[in-house]
Amino acid sequence: QVQLVESGGGLVQAGGSLRLSCAASGSIFSRKTMGWYRQAPGKQRELLTHITGGGVANYFDSVKGRFTISRDNAKNTVYLQMNSLKPEDTAVYYCNGLPNFGSWGQGTQVIVSS
C-alpha cells in the first residue's frame, strides 16, 4: 500500500508563497499520475492539478497561473509551488494518485491571512 506524507504548509499572508512536498512510498510512483488536492472547511475535497509520470502538468482554473506542480521520480516526491496566495486558498492540502490510491495521508494545513 502506498503511503503519502505531505509537508510544507503553514501560515502566510495574502500574496505570499509556500512550497508543499509529498513523499510517496512504493515502486509505482514514477509511472503514476500524481495530483494535489485540497479540502477547505465545510467543502468537498477538490483536485487542483496533476502531473504525469513524464512531467506533463494540468491545472484547474482555481490555481492556474499561480500554482506549479513538479515531481522528482528519483526521490518519489511531488511538489506544489504556490504563489500569490489568497485567503480562499486556506485548506488542508493532500497529494494522491489519479485515480487515488484508496487511502490518504494526513495532509498539510495552509492558512492564508488577509
C-alpha positions in Angstrom: 0.0 0.0 0.0 1.3 3.4 -0.9 1.9 5.8 1.9 1.8 9.5 1.4 3.4 12.2 3.6 2.6 15.8 2.9 4.6 18.7 4.4 5.4 22.4 3.9 2.1 24.0 5.0 1.9 27.0 7.3 0.5 30.4 7.9 1.2 33.0 5.2 -0.1 36.4 4.4 -2.1 37.0 1.2 0.2 37.4 -1.7 2.8 35.2 -0.2 4.2 31.8 -1.3 4.6 28.3 0.0 6.1 25.1 -1.3 4.5 21.9 -0.4 6.1 18.5 -0.7 4.7 15.0 -0.8 6.8 11.9 -0.3 5.4 8.7 -1.5 6.4 5.1 -0.8 6.2 2.3 -3.4 7.8 1.4 -6.7 4.9 2.5 -8.9 5.4 6.2 -8.2 7.4 7.0 -11.3 4.6 5.6 -13.6 1.7 7.1 -11.7 0.0 10.4 -12.5 0.0 12.4 -9.2 -2.2 15.2 -8.1 -2.6 17.8 -5.5 -6.0 18.2 -3.8 -7.3 20.4 -1.1 -10.2 20.4 1.3 -11.5 23.7 2.8 -13.7 23.7 6.0 -17.2 22.6 5.1 -16.3 21.8 1.5 -15.6 18.7 -0.5 -12.1 17.8 -1.4 -11.2 19.2 -4.9 -8.4 18.3 -7.4 -6.2 21.3 -8.2 -3.6 20.0 -10.5 -1.9 16.8 -11.7 1.2 15.7 -13.4 2.0 12.5 -15.4 5.0 10.4 -14.7 6.7 12.0 -17.7 6.1 15.5 -16.3 3.1 16.8 -18.2 1.1 19.0 -15.9 -2.5 20.2 -16.0 -4.1 22.9 -13.8 -7.7 23.7 -12.9 -8.9 27.3 -13.1 -8.8 28.0 -9.4 -5.0 27.7 -9.4 -3.9 28.2 -13.0 -1.1 30.8 -13.3 -0.4 30.8 -9.5 0.5 27.2 -8.6 3.1 24.9 -10.2 3.3 21.2 -9.8 6.5 19.3 -10.3 8.0 15.9 -9.4 11.2 14.2 -8.7 10.8 10.5 -9.6 14.2 9.6 -8.1 13.0 10.9 -4.8 9.4 9.6 -5.1 8.3 13.2 -4.3 5.9 15.6 -5.8 5.9 19.3 -5.1 3.4 22.2 -5.3 4.8 25.7 -5.5 2.1 28.1 -4.5 2.4 31.8 -5.3 0.1 34.8 -5.0 -1.8 33.0 -2.3 -5.3 34.2 -1.4 -7.4 33.7 1.7 -9.6 31.4 -0.2 -6.7 29.1 -0.7 -6.9 28.2 3.0 -7.4 24.5 3.3 -5.8 21.2 4.1 -3.7 20.1 1.1 -3.2 16.5 0.1 -1.4 14.6 -2.7 -2.6 11.4 -4.2 -2.6 9.5 -7.4 -5.1 9.7 -10.3 -7.1 7.6 -9.6 -6.3 7.9 -6.0 -4.6 5.0 -4.1 -7.6 4.4 -1.9 -6.0 5.9 1.2 -4.9 9.4 2.1 -2.1 11.0 4.0 -2.6 13.4 6.9 -2.4 16.4 4.6 -0.7 19.7 5.4 -2.6 22.8 6.6 -2.3 26.0 4.7 -3.7 29.2 6.2 -3.7 32.4 4.2 -4.4 35.6 6.2 -5.8 38.7 4.6 
